Amino acid sequence: MSPTGVKLAANLWDSAVLERALQTDNSADAYKTFLELRWNLYHFPDKEGVDKPSSLFQQPKWLELAGFEAFDVYWMNAGHVVFGGMKY
């Protein structure tokens, strides 16, 4: 991911967490905890104990090795992705 992509994903994730916190509790408390725990891996990529998923570029290679012939990204937001492949 480019520096621009990382910054965009980080900011989108922060915004998504704040929006969800406000929708859920009408409060930014959960968002504040999210920030305090430094849970946004795009802002804090070296933090220990945070899930660091494989890159989107690695995933289709694994699907190809498993026999999938097509790969699509169905949804992507804030660096989070739903994707899949097809076997014909």
N, CA, C and O atoms as a CHARMM CRD file, in Angstrom:
* protein
*
  352
    1    1 MET  N      0.85400  -1.17000   0.00000 PROA 1      0.00000
    2    1 MET  CA     0.00000   0.00000   0.00000 PROA 1      0.00000
    3    1 MET  C      0.90000   1.23300   0.00000 PROA 1      0.00000
    4    1 MET  O      1.87900   1.29500   0.74400 PROA 1      0.00000
    5    2 SER  N      0.57100   2.19100  -0.82000 PROA 2      0.00000
    6    2 SER  CA     1.35800   3.42000  -0.90500 PROA 2      0.00000
    7    2 SER  C      1.13900   4.26800   0.35200 PROA 2      0.00000
    8    2 SER  O      0.15500   4.06800   1.06400 PROA 2      0.00000
    9    3 PRO  N      2.03500   5.20400   0.62900 PROA 3      0.00000
   10    3 PRO  CA     1.82300   6.10200   1.77500 PROA 3      0.00000
   11    3 PRO  C      0.48000   6.83700   1.70600 PROA 3      0.00000
   12    3 PRO  O     -0.17100   7.04600   2.73000 PROA 3      0.00000
   13    4 THR  N      0.07600   7.22300   0.50800 PROA 4      0.00000
   14    4 THR  CA    -1.21300   7.89200   0.34600 PROA 4      0.00000
   15    4 THR  C     -2.35500   6.93500   0.68600 PROA 4      0.00000
   16    4 THR  O     -3.31400   7.32700   1.35100 PROA 4      0.00000
   17    5 GLY  N     -2.25700   5.68300   0.23300 PROA 5      0.00000
   18    5 GLY  CA    -3.27500   4.68500   0.54000 PROA 5      0.00000
   19    5 GLY  C     -3.34600   4.37700   2.02700 PROA 5      0.00000
   20    5 GLY  O     -4.43500   4.21400   2.57800 PROA 5      0.00000
   21    6 VAL  N     -2.19600   4.29600   2.67700 PROA 6      0.00000
   22    6 VAL  CA    -2.15500   4.03800   4.12600 PROA 6      0.00000
   23    6 VAL  C     -2.82600   5.17500   4.88300 PROA 6      0.00000
   24    6 VAL  O     -3.62100   4.94200   5.79300 PROA 6      0.00000
   25    7 LYS  N     -2.50100   6.40500   4.50100 PROA 7      0.00000
   26    7 LYS  CA    -3.09900   7.56000   5.17600 PROA 7      0.00000
   27    7 LYS  C     -4.61200   7.58600   4.97300 PROA 7      0.00000
   28    7 LYS  O     -5.36600   7.85100   5.90900 PROA 7      0.00000
   29    8 LEU  N     -5.04700   7.30900   3.74500 PROA 8      0.00000
   30    8 LEU  CA    -6.47600   7.27500   3.45600 PROA 8      0.00000
   31    8 LEU  C     -7.17400   6.19200   4.26800 PROA 8      0.00000
   32    8 LEU  O     -8.21900   6.44600   4.86700 PROA 8      0.00000
   33    9 ALA  N     -6.61000   4.98600   4.29700 PROA 9      0.00000
   34    9 ALA  CA    -7.20000   3.88200   5.06200 PROA 9      0.00000
   35    9 ALA  C     -7.25800   4.22300   6.54800 PROA 9      0.00000
   36    9 ALA  O     -8.26300   3.95700   7.20600 PROA 9      0.00000
   37   10 ALA  N     -6.19500   4.80800   7.07400 PROA 10     0.00000
   38   10 ALA  CA    -6.15900   5.17900   8.49600 PROA 10     0.00000
   39   10 ALA  C     -7.25200   6.18500   8.82300 PROA 10     0.00000
   40   10 ALA  O     -7.97300   6.02800   9.80900 PROA 10     0.00000
   41   11 ASN  N     -7.37300   7.20700   8.00500 PROA 11     0.00000
   42   11 ASN  CA    -8.38000   8.23400   8.26000 PROA 11     0.00000
   43   11 ASN  C     -9.80100   7.69100   8.09200 PROA 11     0.00000
   44   11 ASN  O    -10.69500   8.03600   8.86500 PROA 11     0.00000
   45   12 LEU  N    -10.00600   6.84200   7.08000 PROA 12     0.00000
   46   12 LEU  CA   -11.33000   6.24100   6.89000 PROA 12     0.00000
   47   12 LEU  C    -11.70500   5.33000   8.05000 PROA 12     0.00000
   48   12 LEU  O    -12.86100   5.30200   8.47300 PROA 12     0.00000
   49   13 TRP  N    -10.71700   4.57400   8.57300 PROA 13     0.00000
   50   13 TRP  CA   -11.00600   3.68900   9.69600 PROA 13     0.00000
   51   13 TRP  C    -11.34700   4.49900  10.93500 PROA 13     0.00000
   52   13 TRP  O    -12.29200   4.17200  11.65300 PROA 13     0.00000
   53   14 ASP  N    -10.58100   5.55500  11.19000 PROA 14     0.00000
   54   14 ASP  CA   -10.90800   6.42900  12.32200 PROA 14     0.00000
   55   14 ASP  C    -12.33200   6.97100  12.19100 PROA 14     0.00000
   56   14 ASP  O    -13.09800   6.96200  13.15400 PROA 14     0.00000
   57   15 SER  N    -12.67500   7.43800  11.00100 PROA 15     0.00000
   58   15 SER  CA   -14.01800   7.99800  10.77600 PROA 15     0.00000
   59   15 SER  C    -15.10400   6.94500  10.96800 PROA 15     0.00000
   60   15 SER  O    -16.15200   7.22500  11.55000 PROA 15     0.00000
   61   16 ALA  N    -14.85000   5.73500  10.47700 PROA 16     0.00000
   62   16 ALA  CA   -15.84000   4.65800  10.60100 PROA 16     0.00000
   63   16 ALA  C    -16.05900   4.28100  12.06300 PROA 16     0.00000
   64   16 ALA  O    -17.19400   4.04700  12.48000 PROA 16     0.00000
   65   17 VAL  N    -14.98900   4.22300  12.83600 PROA 17     0.00000
   66   17 VAL  CA   -15.11400   3.87700  14.25900 PROA 17     0.00000
   67   17 VAL  C    -15.85400   4.97600  15.01100 PROA 17     0.00000
   68   17 VAL  O    -16.71300   4.68800  15.84500 PROA 17     0.00000
   69   18 LEU  N    -15.53000   6.22500  14.72300 PROA 18     0.00000
   70   18 LEU  CA   -16.23500   7.33000  15.38000 PROA 18     0.00000
   71   18 LEU  C    -17.71300   7.31200  15.02400 PROA 18     0.00000
   72   18 LEU  O    -18.56400   7.47400  15.89900 PROA 18     0.00000
   73   19 GLU  N    -18.02300   7.11900  13.75700 PROA 19     0.00000
   74   19 GLU  CA   -19.42000   7.08300  13.32700 PROA 19     0.00000
   75   19 GLU  C    -20.18200   5.96700  14.02600 PROA 19     0.00000
   76   19 GLU  O    -21.30100   6.17800  14.49400 PROA 19     0.00000
   77   20 ARG  N    -19.58100   4.77300  14.10000 PROA 20     0.00000
   78   20 ARG  CA   -20.23900   3.63800  14.75200 PROA 20     0.00000
   79   20 ARG  C    -20.41800   3.89400  16.24200 PROA 20     0.00000
   80   20 ARG  O    -21.45600   3.55300  16.80800 PROA 20     0.00000
   81   21 ALA  N    -19.41200   4.49500  16.88800 PROA 21     0.00000
   82   21 ALA  CA   -19.53000   4.79800  18.31600 PROA 21     0.00000
   83   21 ALA  C    -20.68700   5.74900  18.56800 PROA 21     0.00000
   84   21 ALA  O    -21.46400   5.55600  19.50300 PROA 21     0.00000
   85   22 LEU  N    -20.79800   6.76200  17.74500 PROA 22     0.00000
   86   22 LEU  CA   -21.88400   7.72900  17.91700 PROA 22     0.00000
   87   22 LEU  C    -23.24600   7.10100  17.63500 PROA 22     0.00000
   88   22 LEU  O    -24.22500   7.41600  18.31100 PROA 22     0.00000
   89   23 GLN  N    -23.31600   6.21000  16.63500 PROA 23     0.00000
   90   23 GLN  CA   -24.57700   5.53600  16.32800 PROA 23     0.00000
   91   23 GLN  C    -24.98700   4.58600  17.44000 PROA 23     0.00000
   92   23 GLN  O    -26.17100   4.45800  17.75200 PROA 23     0.00000
   93   24 THR  N    -24.01100   3.92200  18.03400 PROA 24     0.00000
   94   24 THR  CA   -24.29400   2.89700  19.03500 PROA 24     0.00000
   95   24 THR  C    -24.63700   3.49100  20.39600 PROA 24     0.00000
   96   24 THR  O    -25.64300   3.12400  21.00400 PROA 24     0.00000
   97   25 ASP  N    -23.80500   4.40300  20.86800 PROA 25     0.00000
   98   25 ASP  CA   -23.94700   4.93000  22.23200 PROA 25     0.00000
   99   25 ASP  C    -24.26700   6.41800  22.28700 PROA 25     0.00000
  100   25 ASP  O    -24.44500   6.97900  23.36800 PROA 25     0.00000
  101   26 ASN  N    -24.33900   7.05400  21.12400 PROA 26     0.00000
  102   26 ASN  CA   -24.48600   8.51100  21.08400 PROA 26     0.00000
  103   26 ASN  C    -23.37700   9.18400  21.88400 PROA 26     0.00000
  104   26 ASN  O    -23.57500  10.22400  22.51100 PROA 26     0.00000
  105   27 SER  N    -22.20100   8.55500  21.84100 PROA 27     0.00000
  106   27 SER  CA   -21.05100   9.02700  22.59200 PROA 27     0.00000
  107   27 SER  C    -19.78500   8.64600  21.82500 PROA 27     0.00000
  108   27 SER  O    -19.76600   7.66500  21.08200 PROA 27     0.00000
  109   28 ALA  N    -18.74700   9.42500  22.01500 PROA 28     0.00000
  110   28 ALA  CA   -17.46200   9.12700  21.37300 PROA 28     0.00000
  111   28 ALA  C    -16.54400   8.33100  22.28900 PROA 28     0.00000
  112   28 ALA  O    -15.35800   8.19100  21.99200 PROA 28     0.00000
  113   29 ASP  N    -17.06300   7.80500  23.39800 PROA 29     0.00000
  114   29 ASP  CA   -16.21500   7.09100  24.35800 PROA 29     0.00000
  115   29 ASP  C    -15.50200   5.89200  23.73000 PROA 29     0.00000
  116   29 ASP  O    -14.30200   5.71300  23.93700 PROA 29     0.00000
  117   30 ALA  N    -16.21900   5.07900  22.97400 PROA 30     0.00000
  118   30 ALA  CA   -15.59600   3.91000  22.34400 PROA 30     0.00000
  119   30 ALA  C    -14.51400   4.34800  21.35900 PROA 30     0.00000
  120   30 ALA  O    -13.46700   3.71000  21.25500 PROA 30     0.00000
  121   31 TYR  N    -14.76800   5.43000  20.64300 PROA 31     0.00000
  122   31 TYR  CA   -13.77300   5.96500  19.71300 PROA 31     0.00000
  123   31 TYR  C    -12.53600   6.43000  20.47100 PROA 31     0.00000
  124   31 TYR  O    -11.41200   6.19200  20.02700 PROA 31     0.00000
  125   32 LYS  N    -12.72900   7.08100  21.59300 PROA 32     0.00000
  126   32 LYS  CA   -11.59200   7.53600  22.40400 PROA 32     0.00000
  127   32 LYS  C    -10.76300   6.34600  22.86700 PROA 32     0.00000
  128   32 LYS  O     -9.53300   6.40800  22.87100 PROA 32     0.00000
  129   33 THR  N    -11.42700   5.26500  23.25700 PROA 33     0.00000
  130   33 THR  CA   -10.71500   4.04600  23.65300 PROA 33     0.00000
  131   33 THR  C     -9.95000   3.46700  22.47600 PROA 33     0.00000
  132   33 THR  O     -8.80400   3.04400  22.62700 PROA 33     0.00000
  133   34 PHE  N    -10.57300   3.44500  21.31000 PROA 34     0.00000
  134   34 PHE  CA    -9.92500   2.99200  20.07300 PROA 34     0.00000
  135   34 PHE  C     -8.63000   3.77800  19.84900 PROA 34     0.00000
  136   34 PHE  O     -7.59600   3.19600  19.52100 PROA 34     0.00000
  137   35 LEU  N     -8.69200   5.08500  20.02500 PROA 35     0.00000
  138   35 LEU  CA    -7.49500   5.91800  19.84400 PROA 35     0.00000
  139   35 LEU  C     -6.45800   5.65200  20.93400 PROA 35     0.00000
  140   35 LEU  O     -5.26900   5.51800  20.64500 PROA 35     0.00000
  141   36 GLU  N     -6.91100   5.57500  22.18700 PROA 36     0.00000
  142   36 GLU  CA    -5.99500   5.35100  23.31100 PROA 36     0.00000
  143   36 GLU  C     -5.25100   4.02600  23.18600 PROA 36     0.00000
  144   36 GLU  O     -4.07000   3.93600  23.51900 PROA 36     0.00000
  145   37 LEU  N     -5.94900   2.99700  22.70400 PROA 37     0.00000
  146   37 LEU  CA    -5.33600   1.67700  22.55500 PROA 37     0.00000
  147   37 LEU  C     -4.47800   1.57700  21.29200 PROA 37     0.00000
  148   37 LEU  O     -3.82400   0.56400  21.04600 PROA 37     0.00000
  149   38 ARG  N     -4.49800   2.64200  20.50600 PROA 38     0.00000
  150   38 ARG  CA    -3.71100   2.68500  19.26400 PROA 38     0.00000
  151   38 ARG  C     -4.02400   1.45500  18.39800 PROA 38     0.00000
  152   38 ARG  O     -3.12800   0.74000  17.94900 PROA 38     0.00000
  153   39 TRP  N     -5.31000   1.24100  18.18700 PROA 39     0.00000
  154   39 TRP  CA    -5.77800   0.03900  17.51700 PROA 39     0.00000
  155   39 TRP  C     -5.77400   0.15900  15.99500 PROA 39     0.00000
  156   39 TRP  O     -5.91100  -0.84400  15.29500 PROA 39     0.00000
  157   40 ASN  N     -5.62100   1.36000  15.48800 PROA 40     0.00000
  158   40 ASN  CA    -5.61800   1.56300  14.04400 PROA 40     0.00000
  159   40 ASN  C     -4.24500   1.17200  13.49900 PROA 40     0.00000
  160   40 ASN  O     -3.28500   1.93400  13.61300 PROA 40     0.00000
  161   41 LEU  N     -4.16200  -0.01900  12.90500 PROA 41     0.00000
  162   41 LEU  CA    -2.86100  -0.53200  12.47200 PROA 41     0.00000
  163   41 LEU  C     -2.24600   0.30200  11.35900 PROA 41     0.00000
  164   41 LEU  O     -1.04400   0.20200  11.11000 PROA 41     0.00000
  165   42 TYR  N     -3.04000   1.11800  10.69100 PROA 42     0.00000
  166   42 TYR  CA    -2.47900   1.98400   9.65000 PROA 42     0.00000
  167   42 TYR  C     -1.73600   3.17500  10.25900 PROA 42     0.00000
  168   42 TYR  O     -0.76500   3.66500   9.68100 PROA 42     0.00000
  169   43 HSD  N     -2.18900   3.63500  11.41600 PROA 43     0.00000
  170   43 HSD  CA    -1.45500   4.68400  12.13300 PROA 43     0.00000
  171   43 HSD  C     -0.27700   4.08900  12.91700 PROA 43     0.00000
  172   43 HSD  O      0.76600   4.72700  13.06200 PROA 43     0.00000
  173   44 PHE  N     -0.45400   2.87500  13.41300 PROA 44     0.00000
  174   44 PHE  CA     0.53900   2.25200  14.30100 PROA 44     0.00000
  175   44 PHE  C      0.90400   0.85500  13.80600 PROA 44     0.00000
  176   44 PHE  O      0.57700  -0.13100  14.46600 PROA 44     0.00000
  177   45 PRO  N      1.57200   0.75100  12.66200 PROA 45     0.00000
  178   45 PRO  CA     1.84700  -0.55600  12.06300 PROA 45     0.00000
  179   45 PRO  C      2.80500  -1.43300  12.87000 PROA 45     0.00000
  180   45 PRO  O      2.83800  -2.64700  12.66600 PROA 45     0.00000
  181   46 ASP  N      3.57600  -0.85200  13.77100 PROA 46     0.00000
  182   46 ASP  CA     4.54700  -1.62900  14.53800 PROA 46     0.00000
  183   46 ASP  C      4.04300  -2.04300  15.91000 PROA 46     0.00000
  184   46 ASP  O      4.78600  -2.64600  16.68500 PROA 46     0.00000
  185   47 LYS  N      2.79200  -1.73000  16.22200 PROA 47     0.00000
  186   47 LYS  CA     2.24500  -2.08100  17.53000 PROA 47     0.00000
  187   47 LYS  C      2.15600  -3.59500  17.66900 PROA 47     0.00000
  188   47 LYS  O      1.65200  -4.28000  16.77900 PROA 47     0.00000
  189   48 GLU  N      2.64200  -4.10600  18.77900 PROA 48     0.00000
  190   48 GLU  CA     2.57600  -5.54300  19.06400 PROA 48     0.00000
  191   48 GLU  C      1.16100  -5.94100  19.45300 PROA 48     0.00000
  192   48 GLU  O      0.42500  -5.16200  20.05700 PROA 48     0.00000
  193   49 GLY  N      0.79200  -7.16600  19.09700 PROA 49     0.00000
  194   49 GLY  CA    -0.49000  -7.71300  19.51200 PROA 49     0.00000
  195   49 GLY  C     -1.66600  -7.28800  18.65500 PROA 49     0.00000
  196   49 GLY  O     -2.80800  -7.61500  18.97700 PROA 49     0.00000
  197   50 VAL  N     -1.41500  -6.56700  17.57100 PROA 50     0.00000
  198   50 VAL  CA    -2.48900  -6.14300  16.67700 PROA 50     0.00000
  199   50 VAL  C     -2.45500  -7.04100  15.44500 PROA 50     0.00000
  200   50 VAL  O     -1.39700  -7.28700  14.86600 PROA 50     0.00000
  201   51 ASP  N     -3.62600  -7.52200  15.05900 PROA 51     0.00000
  202   51 ASP  CA    -3.71500  -8.35800  13.86800 PROA 51     0.00000
  203   51 ASP  C     -3.22000  -7.58000  12.66200 PROA 51     0.00000
  204   51 ASP  O     -3.67900  -6.47000  12.39400 PROA 51     0.00000
  205   52 LYS  N     -2.29100  -8.16500  11.94600 PROA 52     0.00000
  206   52 LYS  CA    -1.74000  -7.53100  10.75300 PROA 52     0.00000
  207   52 LYS  C     -2.03700  -8.43900   9.56700 PROA 52     0.00000
  208   52 LYS  O     -1.27500  -9.35500   9.25600 PROA 52     0.00000
  209   53 PRO  N     -3.16300  -8.16300   8.91100 PROA 53     0.00000
  210   53 PRO  CA    -3.56200  -9.03500   7.81000 PROA 53     0.00000
  211   53 PRO  C     -2.58800  -8.97700   6.64000 PROA 53     0.00000
  212   53 PRO  O     -1.83500  -8.01800   6.47700 PROA 53     0.00000
  213   54 SER  N     -2.62600 -10.01100   5.84900 PROA 54     0.00000
  214   54 SER  CA    -1.82000 -10.06500   4.63000 PROA 54     0.00000
  215   54 SER  C     -2.30700  -8.99300   3.66800 PROA 54     0.00000
  216   54 SER  O     -3.44500  -8.53100   3.74700 PROA 54     0.00000
  217   55 SER  N     -1.43300  -8.61400   2.77100 PROA 55     0.00000
  218   55 SER  CA    -1.80200  -7.57200   1.81900 PROA 55     0.00000
  219   55 SER  C     -2.80700  -8.10700   0.80600 PROA 55     0.00000
  220   55 SER  O     -2.90600  -9.31300   0.58300 PROA 55     0.00000
  221   56 LEU  N     -3.53800  -7.20000   0.20800 PROA 56     0.00000
  222   56 LEU  CA    -4.50400  -7.56900  -0.82100 PROA 56     0.00000
  223   56 LEU  C     -3.80000  -8.19100  -2.01700 PROA 56     0.00000
  224   56 LEU  O     -4.40900  -8.97200  -2.74800 PROA 56     0.00000
  225   57 PHE  N     -2.55000  -7.86600  -2.22700 PROA 57     0.00000
  226   57 PHE  CA    -1.80700  -8.42700  -3.35300 PROA 57     0.00000
  227   57 PHE  C     -1.40500  -9.88400  -3.10400 PROA 57     0.00000
  228   57 PHE  O     -1.22000 -10.64000  -4.05800 PROA 57     0.00000
  229   58 GLN  N     -1.26800 -10.28600  -1.83600 PROA 58     0.00000
  230   58 GLN  CA    -0.93000 -11.66900  -1.51600 PROA 58     0.00000
  231   58 GLN  C     -2.14500 -12.58900  -1.63100 PROA 58     0.00000
  232   58 GLN  O     -2.02100 -13.74500  -2.03500 PROA 58     0.00000
  233   59 GLN  N     -3.30200 -12.07500  -1.27700 PROA 59     0.00000
  234   59 GLN  CA    -4.50100 -12.90100  -1.21100 PROA 59     0.00000
  235   59 GLN  C     -4.85600 -13.57800  -2.54000 PROA 59     0.00000
  236   59 GLN  O     -5.11800 -14.78100  -2.54000 PROA 59     0.00000
  237   60 PRO  N     -4.87700 -12.85900  -3.68000 PROA 60     0.00000
  238   60 PRO  CA    -5.24300 -13.55100  -4.92400 PROA 60     0.00000
  239   60 PRO  C     -4.23100 -14.60600  -5.33200 PROA 60     0.00000
  240   60 PRO  O     -4.59100 -15.58500  -5.98700 PROA 60     0.00000
  241   61 LYS  N     -2.97700 -14.42700  -4.96000 PROA 61     0.00000
  242   61 LYS  CA    -1.97200 -15.44500  -5.26600 PROA 61     0.00000
  243   61 LYS  C     -2.31200 -16.74400  -4.53500 PROA 61     0.00000
  244   61 LYS  O     -2.17400 -17.82800  -5.10200 PROA 61     0.00000
  245   62 TRP  N     -2.75200 -16.64000  -3.28500 PROA 62     0.00000
  246   62 TRP  CA    -3.12900 -17.82800  -2.52600 PROA 62     0.00000
  247   62 TRP  C     -4.36100 -18.48500  -3.14200 PROA 62     0.00000
  248   62 TRP  O     -4.43800 -19.71100  -3.22500 PROA 62     0.00000
  249   63 LEU  N     -5.32600 -17.66800  -3.57600 PROA 63     0.00000
  250   63 LEU  CA    -6.50700 -18.23100  -4.22900 PROA 63     0.00000
  251   63 LEU  C     -6.12100 -18.93900  -5.52400 PROA 63     0.00000
  252   63 LEU  O     -6.65100 -20.00700  -5.83300 PROA 63     0.00000
  253   64 GLU  N     -5.20900 -18.35000  -6.27500 PROA 64     0.00000
  254   64 GLU  CA    -4.73800 -18.96300  -7.51400 PROA 64     0.00000
  255   64 GLU  C     -4.05600 -20.30100  -7.22900 PROA 64     0.00000
  256   64 GLU  O     -4.27600 -21.27700  -7.94700 PROA 64     0.00000
  257   65 LEU  N     -3.24100 -20.34700  -6.19700 PROA 65     0.00000
  258   65 LEU  CA    -2.57200 -21.59500  -5.82100 PROA 65     0.00000
  259   65 LEU  C     -3.56700 -22.66300  -5.37600 PROA 65     0.00000
  260   65 LEU  O     -3.29600 -23.85900  -5.49000 PROA 65     0.00000
  261   66 ALA  N     -4.72300 -22.22500  -4.86500 PROA 66     0.00000
  262   66 ALA  CA    -5.76600 -23.15400  -4.42200 PROA 66     0.00000
  263   66 ALA  C     -6.69400 -23.55600  -5.56200 PROA 66     0.00000
  264   66 ALA  O     -7.66400 -24.28300  -5.34700 PROA 66     0.00000
  265   67 GLY  N     -6.40200 -23.08400  -6.77500 PROA 67     0.00000
  266   67 GLY  CA    -7.18300 -23.50300  -7.92100 PROA 67     0.00000
  267   67 GLY  C     -8.28200 -22.54600  -8.36500 PROA 67     0.00000
  268   67 GLY  O     -9.06000 -22.87500  -9.26000 PROA 67     0.00000
  269   68 PHE  N     -8.35800 -21.37900  -7.75800 PROA 68     0.00000
  270   68 PHE  CA    -9.35900 -20.39800  -8.18000 PROA 68     0.00000
  271   68 PHE  C     -8.87100 -19.70100  -9.44500 PROA 68     0.00000
  272   68 PHE  O     -7.68500 -19.40600  -9.59000 PROA 68     0.00000
  273   69 GLU  N     -9.80300 -19.44400 -10.35600 PROA 69     0.00000
  274   69 GLU  CA    -9.44300 -18.84900 -11.63900 PROA 69     0.00000
  275   69 GLU  C     -9.85400 -17.39400 -11.75900 PROA 69     0.00000
  276   69 GLU  O     -9.39100 -16.70000 -12.66400 PROA 69     0.00000
  277   70 ALA  N    -10.69100 -16.92600 -10.89000 PROA 70     0.00000
  278   70 ALA  CA   -11.14600 -15.53600 -10.94200 PROA 70     0.00000
  279   70 ALA  C    -11.08900 -14.95700  -9.53400 PROA 70     0.00000
  280   70 ALA  O    -11.26200 -15.67600  -8.55000 PROA 70     0.00000
  281   71 PHE  N    -10.85100 -13.68100  -9.44800 PROA 71     0.00000
  282   71 PHE  CA   -10.73300 -12.99400  -8.16900 PROA 71     0.00000
  283   71 PHE  C    -11.40900 -11.63700  -8.29500 PROA 71     0.00000
  284   71 PHE  O    -11.16800 -10.90200  -9.25300 PROA 71     0.00000
  285   72 ASP  N    -12.24800 -11.31200  -7.33400 PROA 72     0.00000
  286   72 ASP  CA   -12.91900 -10.01700  -7.33100 PROA 72     0.00000
  287   72 ASP  C    -12.92000  -9.42100  -5.93500 PROA 72     0.00000
  288   72 ASP  O    -12.99500 -10.14000  -4.93900 PROA 72     0.00000
  289   73 VAL  N    -12.83900  -8.11800  -5.87400 PROA 73     0.00000
  290   73 VAL  CA   -13.03700  -7.37800  -4.62900 PROA 73     0.00000
  291   73 VAL  C    -14.49000  -6.91300  -4.64400 PROA 73     0.00000
  292   73 VAL  O    -14.90000  -6.16900  -5.53500 PROA 73     0.00000
  293   74 TYR  N    -15.26600  -7.35400  -3.65700 PROA 74     0.00000
  294   74 TYR  CA   -16.68400  -7.03500  -3.60100 PROA 74     0.00000
  295   74 TYR  C    -16.97100  -5.78200  -2.78700 PROA 74     0.00000
  296   74 TYR  O    -17.94600  -5.07700  -3.04600 PROA 74     0.00000
  297   75 TRP  N    -16.12700  -5.50900  -1.81100 PROA 75     0.00000
  298   75 TRP  CA   -16.32700  -4.34900  -0.94800 PROA 75     0.00000
  299   75 TRP  C    -14.98700  -3.98500  -0.34300 PROA 75     0.00000
  300   75 TRP  O    -14.20400  -4.86300   0.02100 PROA 75     0.00000
  301   76 MET  N    -14.71600  -2.67200  -0.23300 PROA 76     0.00000
  302   76 MET  CA   -13.49400  -2.22500   0.42200 PROA 76     0.00000
  303   76 MET  C    -13.76800  -0.87400   1.06800 PROA 76     0.00000
  304   76 MET  O    -14.33500   0.02500   0.44800 PROA 76     0.00000
  305   77 ASN  N    -13.35600  -0.74900   2.31700 PROA 77     0.00000
  306   77 ASN  CA   -13.49700   0.51000   3.03700 PROA 77     0.00000
  307   77 ASN  C    -12.48500   0.54100   4.16900 PROA 77     0.00000
  308   77 ASN  O    -12.36400  -0.41600   4.93400 PROA 77     0.00000
  309   78 ALA  N    -11.77800   1.61800   4.26900 PROA 78     0.00000
  310   78 ALA  CA   -10.83400   1.84700   5.36900 PROA 78     0.00000
  311   78 ALA  C     -9.80000   0.72900   5.47500 PROA 78     0.00000
  312   78 ALA  O     -9.39600   0.35200   6.57500 PROA 78     0.00000
  313   79 GLY  N     -9.38000   0.20700   4.34000 PROA 79     0.00000
  314   79 GLY  CA    -8.37200  -0.84100   4.34800 PROA 79     0.00000
  315   79 GLY  C     -8.90000  -2.22600   4.63600 PROA 79     0.00000
  316   79 GLY  O     -8.12100  -3.17800   4.69000 PROA 79     0.00000
  317   80 HSD  N    -10.19400  -2.36800   4.82100 PROA 80     0.00000
  318   80 HSD  CA   -10.82500  -3.65400   5.06100 PROA 80     0.00000
  319   80 HSD  C    -11.47900  -4.10600   3.76500 PROA 80     0.00000
  320   80 HSD  O    -12.05300  -3.29800   3.03500 PROA 80     0.00000
  321   81 VAL  N    -11.38900  -5.40000   3.48200 PROA 81     0.00000
  322   81 VAL  CA   -11.79900  -5.88800   2.17400 PROA 81     0.00000
  323   81 VAL  C    -12.61700  -7.16800   2.29800 PROA 81     0.00000
  324   81 VAL  O    -12.33600  -8.02700   3.13400 PROA 81     0.00000
  325   82 VAL  N    -13.63000  -7.27400   1.45100 PROA 82     0.00000
  326   82 VAL  CA   -14.33100  -8.53400   1.24200 PROA 82     0.00000
  327   82 VAL  C    -14.06300  -8.92100  -0.20400 PROA 82     0.00000
  328   82 VAL  O    -14.38400  -8.17600  -1.13000 PROA 82     0.00000
  329   83 PHE  N    -13.47200 -10.08800  -0.38400 PROA 83     0.00000
  330   83 PHE  CA   -13.11800 -10.52800  -1.72500 PROA 83     0.00000
  331   83 PHE  C    -13.39400 -12.01300  -1.84500 PROA 83     0.00000
  332   83 PHE  O    -13.66200 -12.69200  -0.85300 PROA 83     0.00000
  333   84 GLY  N    -13.32500 -12.50400  -3.05800 PROA 84     0.00000
  334   84 GLY  CA   -13.54000 -13.92000  -3.25500 PROA 84     0.00000
  335   84 GLY  C    -13.07000 -14.34100  -4.62200 PROA 84     0.00000
  336   84 GLY  O    -12.67200 -13.51700  -5.44600 PROA 84     0.00000
  337   85 GLY  N    -13.12100 -15.63000  -4.85000 PROA 85     0.00000
  338   85 GLY  CA   -12.70200 -16.18600  -6.11700 PROA 85     0.00000
  339   85 GLY  C    -13.68700 -17.23300  -6.59400 PROA 85     0.00000
  340   85 GLY  O    -14.58500 -17.64200  -5.85700 PROA 85     0.00000
  341   86 MET  N    -13.51200 -17.66100  -7.82600 PROA 86     0.00000
  342   86 MET  CA   -14.40200 -18.64900  -8.43000 PROA 86     0.00000
  343   86 MET  C    -13.56600 -19.79000  -8.99700 PROA 86     0.00000
  344   86 MET  O    -12.47200 -19.58500  -9.52200 PROA 86     0.00000
  345   87 LYS  N    -14.10600 -20.98300  -8.87800 PROA 87     0.00000
  346   87 LYS  CA   -13.53800 -22.14500  -9.55400 PROA 87     0.00000
  347   87 LYS  C    -14.53900 -22.56100 -10.61600 PROA 87     0.00000
  348   87 LYS  O    -15.72600 -22.71300 -10.32800 PROA 87     0.00000
  349   88 TYR  N    -14.07100 -22.74500 -11.83400 PROA 88     0.00000
  350   88 TYR  CA   -14.97000 -23.12200 -12.94400 PROA 88     0.00000
  351   88 TYR  C    -14.82100 -24.58100 -13.26200 PROA 88     0.00000
  352   88 TYR  O    -15.49000 -25.08800 -14.16200 PROA 88     0.00000
